Amino acid sequence: MFEEVDRRLVFGVIVIAVVAIGLWSYSFLQTSKVINAVFGKAQLKDGESTTLTVDLQNPYNYDYSNVVISVKPVDPISITVGGSPQTEVVFGKGETRKFLFTISIAQTARQGTYSLDILANFGPQNQTKRVLVEVVP
């Protein structure tokens, strides 16, 4: 009798694990494209600025409050970001919102490609995207 109970318990645990992994995979695949970012100019000279427009979609099946979106340069000495972070008080399920950030290149920036990380904090769930801006002579 105990063997049958043990087998059912093990089978139940395996089924729950498979379902949990499946739900996590679906959630990951569903949310992989929630951040879309476009620069006003993707190539800048030292001392120039541009606008970074970020479209953010709430991919989850419920409303969120106090969603925080921020843009952080990997090299904060060469690039500064104005307007970061921003907080959206109520963000409805399936909604897409537009956020604007000012990206400024320092006078002392060297020629090359620089990375910026966009982070959207939906409470316990985060979405990230890395974008690149090029500094030209």
For each residue, the residues with C-beta under 8 A, 3 or more apart:
1: 4 5
2: 5 6
3: 6 7
4: 1 7 8
5: 1 2 8 9
6: 2 3 9 10
7: 3 4 10 11
8: 4 5 11 12
9: 5 6 12 13
10: 6 7 13 14
11: 7 8 14 15
12: 8 9 15 16
13: 9 10 16 17
14: 10 11 17 18
15: 11 12 18 19
16: 12 13 19 20
17: 13 14 20 21
18: 14 15 21 22
19: 15 16 22 23
20: 16 17 23 24
21: 17 18 24 25
22: 18 19 25 26
23: 19 20 26 27
24: 20 21 27 28
25: 21 22 28 29
26: 22 23 29 30
27: 23 24 30 31
28: 24 25 31 32
29: 25 26 32
30: 26 27 59
31: 27 28 34 59 60 125 127
32: 28 29
33: 36
34: 31 56 57 58 59 120 127
35: 54 55 56 57 118 120 127 128 129
36: 33 54 55 56
37: 52 53 54 55 118 129 131
38: 52 53
39: 42 50 51 52 53 103 131 133
40: 50 51 52 53
41: 44 48 50
42: 39 50 132 133 134
43: 133 134 135 136
44: 41 48 49 50 103 105 133 134 135 136
45: 48 105 135 136 137
46: 105 106 107 108 109 135
47: 105 106 107
48: 41 44 45 104 105
49: 44 102 103 104 105
50: 39 40 41 42 44 102 103 133
51: 39 40 100 101 102 103
52: 37 38 39 40 71 81 100 101 102 103 116 131
53: 37 38 39 40 98 99 100
54: 35 36 37 69 71 98 99 100 101 118
55: 35 36 37 96 97 98 99
56: 34 35 36 67 69 96 97 98 99 120 127
57: 34 35 94 95 96
58: 34 63 64 67 91 92 93 94 95 96 122
59: 30 31 34 94
60: 31 64 93 122 125
61: 93
62: 93
63: 58 90 91 92 93
64: 58 60 67 90 91 122 123
65: 89 90 91
66: 87 88 89 123
67: 56 58 64 87 88 91 120 121 122 123
68: 85 86 87 88 120 121
69: 54 56 84 85 86 87 88 99 118 119 120 121
70: 84 85 86 118 119 121
71: 52 54 81 84 101 103 116 117 118 119
72: 76 81 84 116 117 119
73: 76 78 79 80 81 114 115 116 117
74: 114 115 116 117
75: 78 79 114 115
76: 72 73 79 80
77: 106 108
78: 73 75 105 106 108 109 110 114 135
79: 73 75 76 103 104 105 106 109 114 116 133
80: 73 76 103 104 106
81: 52 71 72 73 84 101 102 103 104 116
82: 101 102 103 104
83: 86 99 100 101 102
84: 69 70 71 72 81 101
85: 68 69 70
86: 68 69 70 83 99
87: 66 67 68 69
88: 66 67 68 69 91 97
89: 65 66
90: 63 64 65
91: 58 63 64 65 67 88 95 97 122
92: 58 63 95
93: 58 60 61 62 63
94: 57 58 59
95: 57 58 91 92
96: 55 56 57 58
97: 55 56 88 91
98: 53 54 55 56
99: 53 54 55 56 69 83 86
100: 51 52 53 54 83
101: 51 52 54 71 81 82 83 84
102: 49 50 51 52 81 82 83
103: 39 44 49 50 51 52 71 79 80 81 82 116 133
104: 48 49 79 80 81 82
105: 44 45 46 47 48 49 78 79 109 133 135
106: 46 47 77 78 79 80 109
107: 46 47
108: 46 77 78
109: 46 78 79 105 106 114 135
110: 78 135
111: 135 136 137
112: 134 135
113: 132 133 134 135
114: 73 74 75 78 79 109 132 133 134 135
115: 73 74 75 130 131 132
116: 52 71 72 73 74 79 81 103 130 131 132 133
117: 71 72 73 74 128 129 130
118: 35 37 54 69 70 71 128 129 130 131
119: 69 70 71 72 126 127 128
120: 34 35 56 67 68 69 126 127 128
121: 67 68 69 70 126
122: 58 60 64 67 91 125 126 127
123: 64 66 67
124:
125: 31 60 122
126: 119 120 121 122
127: 31 34 35 56 119 120 122
128: 35 117 118 119 120
129: 35 37 117 118
130: 115 116 117 118
131: 37 39 52 115 116 118
132: 42 113 114 115 116
133: 39 42 43 44 50 79 103 105 113 114 116
134: 42 43 44 112 113 114
135: 43 44 45 46 78 105 109 110 111 112 113 114
136: 43 44 45 111
137: 45 111
